[in-house]
Amino acid sequence: MEDEGKDPKDVYGIYSYRWVVLAVFMLVAAITQIMWLNYAPITSQTQALMGVSEFKVVLLATMFPLLYIPVSIPAGIIIDRKGFRYAVLIGAFFTAACSFLRLFAGNYPLVLLGMIGISIGQPFVLNSITKMVSAWFPTEESALATGLATLALFLGMIVALAVTPPLLKGFGEDKLSSIRYVVLIYSMIGTGGLMLFALLGRARPPKPPKRAEHEIQSESAAIDWSSIRSIFALYNFRLLCVIIFIGNGCFIGLLQLLEKILKPKGISTGTAGNIGAVMVIAGVVGCVVIPAISDKIMRRKPFIIIAACVAIPTIFLIGSLSSAPLIFLVGVILGLFLFSAYPIVLTYAEETTGAALTGTATSILLLLGNGGGVIITMIMESVKGATGGPEGSFFQAMLFLVLLFGIALLVSLRLKEERLAI
């Protein structure tokens, strides 16, 4: 190797500017989530003001997981060929430009077209997380940086759900123009995010950070569809695919159906929403604290195992308990450990595949995670409808999630990990 025998200080570098790059990336990532859930908390008002069915309003948000599936892998290949900056700029441009189409609030096809364009841009941003981290952060900061980038996604969700309803109410819930004003504000924020990233989101530092991967290639390395075969040849990566399909799929299914799961217990829609919010907030804390611990001891596998172990009893308790305060407490524990496993799985995948293929690898994982969300949610609905228990009860569906996490635990135990040496 060309760098053998050289002082590491001459080969590697670590720069405080990495936090600036991470910050502007987090801004763009959060904006994609705000755009995704723009209409979710104001579904009934949007339906009334636009004069469309509830299905058409729900379809606006559904475009995101649906389009993630076909766009994810091509986006990953572009990320690995051109680098994360190039890909994030594509995603941020689609997000900002297509958002303005939604200003035509009285024209549903144009609003849907705008959401489709934003949905196409999302994988270019989210799939760039590990590529950005490997370009700027040393291995001992990988999980923390990935956790912070993931935290931005949750913050974007919280902003969309908490800010949109009062914003619409401030402009007047009985006027179509109010939706236009809300969309205009978010569109301007999206444009600001694009401009800030274009100005501050540098592609790479003067010297690369010290990484623990066995082979570091440049961002211009030749990546093609055959790379997917080489990624799936990796034992650990195949196991991580199963884990994220189950983990992310169950997380999406649980949050999407939480109100329906808790309603037969006599828990109101407002309380169910607060329980979901508390779970997400606990996840935000977990995405900072637990990856930082993982970086300190340079281990990933134990935290994935812990997440599966915690998920099994807590999901069972959410399905069986009827006390809202107890479900709040259980939700905090579940959110803290389950959500924090997400950045650790992404970090583990990056350390498994190496920096050159991490964009494609992340794309595959997020594709499977979103696909798992669609499939597992549908199965939960089917299991609930096929059982002969109390009307509307999701208890058997929750047992199904417990079974899935039992499988995820067995799979995670088979992961092979050596303590990383820097």
Kinemage of the C-alpha trace (Angstrom):
@kinemage 1
@onewidth
@group {chain A} dominant
@subgroup {mainchain}
@vectorlist {calphas} color= white
{ca met a 1} P 0.000 0.000 0.000
{ca glu a 2} L 1.182 3.530 -0.779
{ca asp a 3} L 0.519 4.802 2.749
{ca glu a 4} L 2.391 2.030 4.590
{ca gly a 5} L 5.213 3.336 6.793
{ca lys a 6} L 3.847 6.877 6.845
{ca asp a 7} L 2.971 8.716 10.029
{ca pro a 8} L -0.848 8.381 10.484
{ca lys a 9} L -0.960 12.155 11.048
{ca asp a 10} L 0.213 12.617 7.458
{ca val a 11} L -2.384 10.218 6.060
{ca tyr a 12} L -5.500 10.810 8.181
{ca gly a 13} L -7.158 13.900 9.540
{ca ile a 14} L -10.074 14.909 11.716
{ca tyr a 15} L -11.704 18.300 11.263
{ca ser a 16} L -14.183 20.242 13.375
{ca tyr a 17} L -15.949 21.172 10.115
{ca arg a 18} L -17.392 17.639 10.118
{ca trp a 19} L -20.056 18.885 12.544
{ca val a 20} L -21.077 21.624 10.087
{ca val a 21} L -21.514 19.041 7.339
{ca leu a 22} L -23.512 16.828 9.692
{ca ala a 23} L -25.698 19.783 10.761
{ca val a 24} L -26.668 20.832 7.221
{ca phe a 25} L -27.265 17.188 6.294
{ca met a 26} L -29.541 16.822 9.321
{ca leu a 27} L -31.481 19.914 8.210
{ca val a 28} L -32.135 18.479 4.744
{ca ala a 29} L -33.028 15.056 6.198
{ca ala a 30} L -35.489 16.610 8.664
{ca ile a 31} L -37.123 18.599 5.853
{ca thr a 32} L -37.827 15.403 3.884
{ca gln a 33} L -39.776 14.065 6.875
{ca ile a 34} L -41.688 17.335 7.312
{ca met a 35} L -42.742 17.129 3.652
{ca trp a 36} L -43.722 13.458 4.056
{ca leu a 37} L -46.088 14.116 6.966
{ca asn a 38} L -47.230 17.555 5.802
{ca tyr a 39} L -50.855 16.440 5.354
{ca ala a 40} L -50.995 13.589 7.901
{ca pro a 41} L -52.039 15.628 10.981
{ca ile a 42} L -54.565 17.689 8.986
{ca thr a 43} L -56.155 14.863 6.981
{ca ser a 44} L -59.773 15.803 7.721
{ca gln a 45} L -59.224 19.517 7.009
{ca thr a 46} L -57.336 18.746 3.793
{ca gln a 47} L -60.092 16.400 2.692
{ca ala a 48} L -62.776 19.037 3.281
{ca leu a 49} L -60.916 22.010 1.823
{ca met a 50} L -59.597 20.207 -1.274
{ca gly a 51} L -62.868 18.337 -1.805
{ca val a 52} L -61.267 14.895 -2.144
{ca ser a 53} L -61.719 11.531 -0.419
{ca glu a 54} L -59.783 10.467 2.672
{ca phe a 55} L -58.040 7.820 0.559
{ca lys a 56} L -56.637 10.499 -1.743
{ca val a 57} L -55.241 12.451 1.219
{ca val a 58} L -53.703 9.329 2.757
{ca leu a 59} L -52.228 8.464 -0.662
{ca leu a 60} L -50.133 11.643 -0.519
{ca ala a 61} L -48.100 10.275 2.419
{ca thr a 62} L -48.235 6.673 1.151
{ca met a 63} L -46.243 7.673 -1.944
{ca phe a 64} L -43.083 7.882 0.170
{ca pro a 65} L -42.720 4.200 1.233
{ca leu a 66} L -44.120 3.047 -2.131
{ca leu a 67} L -41.591 4.994 -4.226
{ca tyr a 68} L -38.748 4.233 -1.831
{ca ile a 69} L -38.817 0.639 -3.073
{ca pro a 70} L -38.029 1.250 -6.789
{ca val a 71} L -35.836 4.345 -6.253
{ca ser a 72} L -33.714 3.151 -3.321
{ca ile a 73} L -31.110 0.960 -5.047
{ca pro a 74} L -30.544 3.259 -8.073
{ca ala a 75} L -30.073 6.102 -5.581
{ca gly a 76} L -27.536 4.001 -3.667
{ca ile a 77} L -25.521 3.283 -6.788
{ca ile a 78} L -25.415 7.015 -7.598
{ca ile a 79} L -24.314 7.739 -4.019
{ca asp a 80} L -21.422 5.280 -4.314
{ca arg a 81} L -20.418 6.516 -7.771
{ca lys a 82} L -20.745 10.258 -7.266
{ca gly a 83} L -20.532 10.725 -3.496
{ca phe a 84} L -23.020 11.818 -0.869
{ca arg a 85} L -22.910 15.558 -1.702
{ca tyr a 86} L -24.010 14.961 -5.289
{ca ala a 87} L -26.849 12.686 -4.162
{ca val a 88} L -28.073 14.948 -1.351
{ca leu a 89} L -28.177 17.904 -3.747
{ca ile a 90} L -30.375 15.847 -6.088
{ca gly a 91} L -32.676 14.895 -3.220
{ca ala a 92} L -32.805 18.425 -1.783
{ca phe a 93} L -33.570 19.877 -5.235
{ca phe a 94} L -36.451 17.446 -5.822
{ca thr a 95} L -37.740 18.196 -2.303
{ca ala a 96} L -37.681 21.977 -2.724
{ca ala a 97} L -38.740 22.259 -6.375
{ca cys a 98} L -41.579 19.732 -6.291
{ca ser a 99} L -42.930 21.121 -3.034
{ca phe a 100} L -43.998 24.289 -4.870
{ca leu a 101} L -46.315 22.199 -7.088
{ca arg a 102} L -48.453 21.667 -3.984
{ca leu a 103} L -49.327 25.366 -3.935
{ca phe a 104} L -52.005 24.446 -6.493
{ca ala a 105} L -54.094 23.100 -3.607
{ca gly a 106} L -57.279 23.063 -5.665
{ca asn a 107} L -55.717 20.781 -8.262
{ca tyr a 108} L -55.236 17.338 -6.687
{ca pro a 109} L -53.232 15.808 -9.595
{ca leu a 110} L -50.620 18.582 -9.281
{ca val a 111} L -50.467 18.148 -5.496
{ca leu a 112} L -49.980 14.387 -5.977
{ca leu a 113} L -47.314 15.039 -8.629
{ca gly a 114} L -45.512 17.284 -6.164
{ca met a 115} L -45.551 14.566 -3.490
{ca ile a 116} L -44.289 12.026 -6.032
{ca gly a 117} L -41.354 14.312 -6.873
{ca ile a 118} L -40.527 14.830 -3.182
{ca ser a 119} L -40.791 11.051 -2.644
{ca ile a 120} L -38.279 10.433 -5.444
{ca gly a 121} L -35.836 12.807 -3.785
{ca gln a 122} L -36.077 11.249 -0.311
{ca pro a 123} L -33.937 8.116 -0.912
{ca phe a 124} L -31.093 10.255 -2.297
{ca val a 125} L -30.940 12.020 1.077
{ca leu a 126} L -31.650 9.237 3.566
{ca asn a 127} L -29.500 6.623 1.818
{ca ser a 128} L -26.534 9.031 2.039
{ca ile a 129} L -26.312 8.867 5.832
{ca thr a 130} L -23.549 6.275 6.105
{ca lys a 131} L -21.645 7.641 3.082
{ca met a 132} L -21.524 11.074 4.706
{ca val a 133} L -20.416 9.566 8.016
{ca ser a 134} L -17.655 7.436 6.446
{ca ala a 135} L -16.363 10.455 4.494
{ca trp a 136} L -16.070 12.786 7.498
{ca phe a 137} L -16.077 10.824 10.772
{ca pro a 138} L -13.570 8.337 12.247
{ca thr a 139} L -14.834 4.897 13.212
{ca glu a 140} L -14.967 5.755 16.914
{ca glu a 141} L -17.608 8.403 16.116
{ca ser a 142} L -19.534 6.476 13.451
{ca ala a 143} L -22.504 5.278 15.503
{ca leu a 144} L -22.905 8.666 17.225
{ca ala a 145} L -22.848 10.558 13.916
{ca thr a 146} L -25.286 8.088 12.346
{ca gly a 147} L -27.480 8.370 15.435
{ca leu a 148} L -27.559 12.169 15.172
{ca ala a 149} L -28.422 11.968 11.471
{ca thr a 150} L -31.232 9.528 12.331
{ca leu a 151} L -32.367 11.812 15.140
{ca ala a 152} L -33.020 14.475 12.492
{ca leu a 153} L -35.613 12.184 10.891
{ca phe a 154} L -37.529 11.903 14.169
{ca leu a 155} L -37.291 15.660 14.764
{ca gly a 156} L -38.723 16.268 11.296
{ca met a 157} L -41.642 13.949 12.091
{ca ile a 158} L -42.277 15.716 15.390
{ca val a 159} L -42.233 19.158 13.733
{ca ala a 160} L -44.669 18.047 11.021
{ca leu a 161} L -47.088 16.480 13.505
{ca ala a 162} L -46.862 19.214 16.155
{ca val a 163} L -46.518 22.399 14.081
{ca thr a 164} L -48.774 21.805 11.055
{ca pro a 165} L -52.180 21.792 12.849
{ca pro a 166} L -51.649 25.081 14.760
{ca leu a 167} L -50.093 26.625 11.653
{ca leu a 168} L -53.176 25.773 9.611
{ca lys a 169} L -55.448 26.997 12.397
{ca gly a 170} L -53.579 30.307 12.496
{ca phe a 171} L -54.255 30.931 8.821
{ca gly a 172} L -57.876 29.764 9.102
{ca glu a 173} L -59.099 26.173 8.874
{ca asp a 174} L -62.049 27.101 6.657
{ca lys a 175} L -60.032 28.508 3.737
{ca leu a 176} L -58.233 26.635 0.967
{ca ser a 177} L -55.648 29.411 0.910
{ca ser a 178} L -54.576 28.353 4.415
{ca ile a 179} L -53.193 25.079 3.060
{ca arg a 180} L -51.313 27.078 0.415
{ca tyr a 181} L -49.706 29.249 3.111
{ca val a 182} L -48.625 26.178 5.102
{ca val a 183} L -47.167 24.590 1.969
{ca leu a 184} L -45.444 27.858 1.037
{ca ile a 185} L -43.725 28.044 4.430
{ca tyr a 186} L -42.478 24.459 4.156
{ca ser a 187} L -41.419 25.023 0.536
{ca met a 188} L -39.357 28.058 1.542
{ca ile a 189} L -37.753 26.027 4.335
{ca gly a 190} L -36.949 23.317 1.759
{ca thr a 191} L -35.358 25.911 -0.519
{ca gly a 192} L -33.336 27.255 2.397
{ca gly a 193} L -32.137 23.739 3.219
{ca leu a 194} L -31.040 23.202 -0.387
{ca met a 195} L -29.091 26.485 -0.431
{ca leu a 196} L -27.400 25.873 2.919
{ca phe a 197} L -26.314 22.380 1.943
{ca ala a 198} L -25.030 23.616 -1.436
{ca leu a 199} L -22.935 26.236 0.374
{ca leu a 200} L -21.736 24.260 3.405
{ca gly a 201} L -22.058 20.540 2.600
{ca arg a 202} L -18.538 19.748 1.411
{ca ala a 203} L -17.960 16.367 -0.214
{ca arg a 204} L -14.837 15.359 1.743
{ca pro a 205} L -12.153 16.755 4.066
{ca pro a 206} L -8.564 17.423 2.904
{ca lys a 207} L -7.468 14.198 4.612
{ca pro a 208} L -9.804 11.237 5.230
{ca pro a 209} L -10.695 10.204 8.793
{ca lys a 210} L -9.136 7.047 10.182
{ca arg a 211} L -11.508 4.153 9.592
{ca ala a 212} L -11.471 0.521 10.741
{ca glu a 213} L -12.712 -1.007 7.470
{ca his a 214} L -10.234 -3.362 5.860
{ca glu a 215} L -10.436 -1.537 2.551
{ca ile a 216} L -11.246 2.112 1.920
{ca gln a 217} L -11.895 3.139 -1.661
{ca ser a 218} L -12.488 6.571 -3.100
{ca glu a 219} L -15.996 7.845 -3.734
{ca ser a 220} L -15.306 7.554 -7.459
{ca ala a 221} L -14.891 3.782 -7.232
{ca ala a 222} L -16.685 1.890 -10.001
{ca ile a 223} L -20.054 0.747 -8.654
{ca asp a 224} L -22.557 -1.156 -10.739
{ca trp a 225} L -25.400 -3.637 -10.351
{ca ser a 226} L -22.901 -6.460 -9.794
{ca ser a 227} L -21.966 -4.737 -6.540
{ca ile a 228} L -25.274 -5.906 -5.124
{ca arg a 229} L -24.189 -9.537 -5.523
{ca ser a 230} L -20.919 -8.860 -3.723
{ca ile a 231} L -22.797 -7.151 -0.879
{ca phe a 232} L -25.194 -10.071 -0.445
{ca ala a 233} L -22.207 -12.436 -0.381
{ca leu a 234} L -21.329 -10.953 3.028
{ca tyr a 235} L -22.670 -13.152 5.833
{ca asn a 236} L -23.319 -10.368 8.339
{ca phe a 237} L -25.071 -8.202 5.769
{ca arg a 238} L -27.586 -10.936 4.965
{ca leu a 239} L -28.419 -11.193 8.673
{ca leu a 240} L -28.752 -7.406 8.963
{ca cys a 241} L -31.272 -7.493 6.093
{ca val a 242} L -33.512 -9.836 8.093
{ca ile a 243} L -33.086 -7.735 11.245
{ca ile a 244} L -33.997 -4.401 9.640
{ca phe a 245} L -36.930 -5.941 7.728
{ca ile a 246} L -38.390 -7.099 11.039
{ca gly a 247} L -37.292 -4.202 13.244
{ca asn a 248} L -38.164 -1.281 10.979
{ca gly a 249} L -41.244 -3.079 9.645
{ca cys a 250} L -42.634 -3.648 13.151
{ca phe a 251} L -41.793 -0.067 14.142
{ca ile a 252} L -43.737 1.335 11.159
{ca gly a 253} L -46.663 -1.026 11.718
{ca leu a 254} L -46.839 -0.205 15.426
{ca leu a 255} L -46.805 3.572 14.932
{ca gln a 256} L -49.253 3.510 12.027
{ca leu a 257} L -51.774 1.347 13.892
{ca leu a 258} L -51.161 2.567 17.457
{ca glu a 259} L -54.443 4.483 17.693
{ca lys a 260} L -56.400 1.440 16.460
{ca ile a 261} L -54.453 -0.877 18.791
{ca leu a 262} L -55.270 1.226 21.858
{ca lys a 263} L -58.852 2.242 21.010
{ca pro a 264} L -60.462 -1.099 22.127
{ca lys a 265} L -58.769 -0.568 25.512
{ca gly a 266} L -60.747 2.641 26.004
{ca ile a 267} L -57.741 4.880 25.312
{ca ser a 268} L -58.650 8.051 23.407
{ca thr a 269} L -57.149 9.142 20.104
{ca gly a 270} L -55.420 12.085 21.811
{ca thr a 271} L -53.833 9.872 24.469
{ca ala a 272} L -52.748 7.347 21.827
{ca gly a 273} L -51.104 10.177 19.901
{ca asn a 274} L -49.290 11.298 23.045
{ca ile a 275} L -48.073 7.745 23.668
{ca gly a 276} L -46.707 7.629 20.114
{ca ala a 277} L -45.030 11.018 20.601
{ca val a 278} L -43.415 9.882 23.857
{ca met a 279} L -42.084 6.756 22.106
{ca val a 280} L -40.521 8.907 19.377
{ca ile a 281} L -39.025 11.357 21.909
{ca ala a 282} L -37.517 8.443 23.844
{ca gly a 283} L -36.146 7.214 20.515
{ca val a 284} L -34.538 10.610 19.916
{ca val a 285} L -32.728 10.322 23.264
{ca gly a 286} L -31.749 6.734 22.489
{ca cys a 287} L -30.321 7.696 19.087
{ca val a 288} L -27.795 9.940 20.849
{ca val a 289} L -26.988 8.062 24.053
{ca ile a 290} L -26.834 4.407 22.981
{ca pro a 291} L -24.776 4.862 19.765
{ca ala a 292} L -22.324 6.960 21.807
{ca ile a 293} L -21.919 4.034 24.219
{ca ser a 294} L -21.517 1.696 21.244
{ca asp a 295} L -18.705 3.908 19.904
{ca lys a 296} L -17.001 4.019 23.302
{ca ile a 297} L -16.746 0.243 23.615
{ca met a 298} L -16.481 -0.250 19.799
{ca arg a 299} L -19.163 -2.941 19.730
{ca arg a 300} L -22.408 -3.107 17.710
{ca lys a 301} L -23.840 -6.600 18.129
{ca pro a 302} L -24.733 -6.375 21.873
{ca phe a 303} L -26.971 -3.355 21.309
{ca ile a 304} L -28.877 -5.041 18.481
{ca ile a 305} L -29.433 -8.063 20.750
{ca ile a 306} L -30.572 -5.809 23.618
{ca ala a 307} L -33.069 -4.038 21.325
{ca ala a 308} L -34.653 -7.361 20.318
{ca cys a 309} L -34.704 -8.561 23.946
{ca val a 310} L -36.435 -5.353 25.080
{ca ala a 311} L -38.937 -5.391 22.185
{ca ile a 312} L -40.323 -8.849 23.020
{ca pro a 313} L -41.763 -8.118 26.508
{ca thr a 314} L -42.629 -4.447 25.869
{ca ile a 315} L -44.667 -5.169 22.723
{ca phe a 316} L -46.453 -7.985 24.565
{ca leu a 317} L -47.282 -5.562 27.403
{ca ile a 318} L -48.596 -2.888 25.008
{ca gly a 319} L -50.873 -5.563 23.542
{ca ser a 320} L -52.112 -6.823 26.933
{ca leu a 321} L -52.169 -3.778 29.243
{ca ser a 322} L -55.196 -1.479 29.465
{ca ser a 323} L -53.730 1.206 31.727
{ca ala a 324} L -52.627 4.296 29.792
{ca pro a 325} L -49.952 5.339 32.363
{ca leu a 326} L -48.371 1.871 32.241
{ca ile a 327} L -48.445 1.873 28.431
{ca phe a 328} L -46.737 5.292 28.504
{ca leu a 329} L -43.938 3.818 30.642
{ca val a 330} L -43.575 0.719 28.473
{ca gly a 331} L -43.593 2.896 25.331
{ca val a 332} L -40.682 4.958 26.670
{ca ile a 333} L -38.602 1.811 27.248
{ca leu a 334} L -39.475 0.393 23.809
{ca gly a 335} L -38.738 3.656 22.004
{ca leu a 336} L -35.423 4.177 23.821
{ca phe a 337} L -33.938 0.822 22.800
{ca leu a 338} L -35.727 -0.089 19.558
{ca phe a 339} L -35.273 3.233 17.749
{ca ser a 340} L -31.615 3.490 18.784
{ca ala a 341} L -30.901 0.147 17.098
{ca tyr a 342} L -31.640 1.731 13.696
{ca pro a 343} L -28.428 3.837 13.435
{ca ile a 344} L -26.406 1.000 14.957
{ca val a 345} L -27.610 -1.420 12.250
{ca leu a 346} L -26.676 1.146 9.570
{ca thr a 347} L -23.256 1.655 11.154
{ca tyr a 348} L -22.702 -2.113 11.392
{ca ala a 349} L -23.599 -2.465 7.706
{ca glu a 350} L -21.138 0.284 6.731
{ca glu a 351} L -18.369 -1.401 8.717
{ca thr a 352} L -19.292 -4.727 7.097
{ca thr a 353} L -19.289 -3.565 3.468
{ca gly a 354} L -16.637 -0.853 3.648
{ca ala a 355} L -16.930 2.798 2.640
{ca ala a 356} L -17.023 2.216 -1.123
{ca leu a 357} L -20.245 0.203 -1.076
{ca thr a 358} L -21.995 1.779 1.880
{ca gly a 359} L -24.435 3.843 -0.222
{ca thr a 360} L -25.706 0.781 -2.044
{ca ala a 361} L -25.771 -1.270 1.174
{ca thr a 362} L -27.760 1.404 3.035
{ca ser a 363} L -30.160 1.629 0.101
{ca ile a 364} L -30.835 -2.114 0.250
{ca leu a 365} L -31.404 -1.988 4.000
{ca leu a 366} L -33.780 0.985 3.844
{ca leu a 367} L -35.638 -0.588 0.941
{ca leu a 368} L -36.177 -3.715 3.030
{ca gly a 369} L -37.116 -1.644 6.080
{ca asn a 370} L -39.792 0.267 4.155
{ca gly a 371} L -40.986 -2.916 2.443
{ca gly a 372} L -41.214 -4.568 5.857
{ca gly a 373} L -43.371 -1.678 7.059
{ca val a 374} L -45.866 -2.154 4.243
{ca ile a 375} L -45.995 -5.967 4.529
{ca ile a 376} L -46.061 -6.223 8.325
{ca thr a 377} L -48.749 -3.530 8.644
{ca met a 378} L -50.943 -5.432 6.170
{ca ile a 379} L -50.379 -8.709 8.032
{ca met a 380} L -51.238 -7.062 11.367
{ca glu a 381} L -54.530 -5.868 9.907
{ca ser a 382} L -55.214 -9.351 8.494
{ca val a 383} L -54.349 -11.150 11.737
{ca lys a 384} L -56.621 -8.797 13.679
{ca gly a 385} L -59.481 -9.351 11.242
{ca ala a 386} L -59.066 -13.138 11.180
{ca thr a 387} L -59.180 -13.707 14.938
{ca gly a 388} L -62.286 -14.372 16.935
{ca gly a 389} L -61.391 -12.203 19.927
{ca pro a 390} L -63.027 -8.935 21.018
{ca glu a 391} L -64.030 -6.732 18.122
{ca gly a 392} L -61.165 -4.531 16.975
{ca ser a 393} L -58.614 -6.266 19.251
{ca phe a 394} L -55.015 -6.295 18.026
{ca phe a 395} L -53.764 -8.664 20.741
{ca gln a 396} L -53.047 -11.506 18.292
{ca ala a 397} L -51.378 -9.034 15.925
{ca met a 398} L -49.116 -7.912 18.779
{ca leu a 399} L -48.276 -11.564 19.482
{ca phe a 400} L -47.291 -11.786 15.815
{ca leu a 401} L -44.822 -8.894 16.372
{ca val a 402} L -43.470 -10.668 19.466
{ca leu a 403} L -42.861 -13.768 17.332
{ca leu a 404} L -41.078 -11.696 14.703
{ca phe a 405} L -38.786 -10.126 17.295
{ca gly a 406} L -38.063 -13.613 18.625
{ca ile a 407} L -36.802 -14.458 15.136
{ca ala a 408} L -34.827 -11.189 15.019
{ca leu a 409} L -33.201 -12.091 18.351
{ca leu a 410} L -32.123 -15.518 17.071
{ca val a 411} L -30.723 -13.917 13.895
{ca ser a 412} L -28.851 -11.207 15.825
{ca leu a 413} L -27.206 -13.848 18.015
{ca arg a 414} L -25.648 -15.307 14.852
{ca leu a 415} L -23.927 -12.037 13.883
{ca lys a 416} L -20.140 -12.292 13.835
{ca glu a 417} L -18.339 -9.356 15.422
{ca glu a 418} L -14.810 -8.646 16.493
{ca arg a 419} L -14.021 -5.592 18.544
{ca leu a 420} L -12.875 -2.921 16.091
{ca ala a 421} L -9.323 -1.717 16.442
{ca ile a 422} L -8.422 1.833 15.464
